[in-house]
Amino acid sequence: MSEDNGERTCKICDGPFNIETEGGSEGFIGMLPVTFCPTCKAGIFDFADQLKLPAECPHCGKFEDDE
């Protein structure tokens, strides 16, 4: 998974990127090795944020996005 020059291939978009100069992520999901370019990494976080349910205030009963 690791190369000396920092070049990686994103597991989502299959695009090349340099983890040392551009950023991104490299690691494991369970036992599967993964690498994500900065764009796909940001997309993963955005997607996960969209899946969150709004939190209800225990005091007033309003949700986070309520005015």
N, C-alpha and C positions, 0 to 999 in steps of 0.2 A: 504494500500500500504506500510506502514512503519511498520517494526517489530523492536523490541528493540535490537536484536542481530546483526542487519545489514545485515542479509541474505535476498537476493532478487532472483527472477527468471527473466531472460532476456526474454523480449517479442518477440525477434527475434529467438534466438537459443534455448530457453527454458532451458538454462543451469543455474545452481545455481551459485551465486557469492556473495561476501561480499562487499557491497558498501563502508563500512568504511575502509577496509584494501586494497581492490583491485581497488577502484575507480568505474567508470561507471557513469551513469546518471539516474536521477529519476525526473519525472515531468509529464506534461500533453501535449498532442497534441490536441488542442481544449479542449474538455471536457473528452478525453480518457486518463486514467492514463497509463503511460508507464515507464518501467525500461529497461535500456540497459547495458549489461556487457561491460567492457572496449574494448574487441575485436570487438563486434558489433558496439559500438559507433565509433570506429576508422573507421570501414567499412562504416558507414553512412556518415561520413565526407569525406572519399575518394570518395564515389559514388557521392555526391553532387559536389565535386570539378571537377569530370570528366564531369558533365553535364553543367558546365559553358562554355559559348561561349568565344572564345579568344577576348580580347579587342584590338580594332584598335587604333593606335596612331593618334590623330587628326592633328598632325603636319606633319608626314611623310607618313601616310597611311599604315605602316607596322603593323603586328599583333604581339602580345606578344612573340610568339614562333618563329617568323621569325628571321633569322640571318642577 
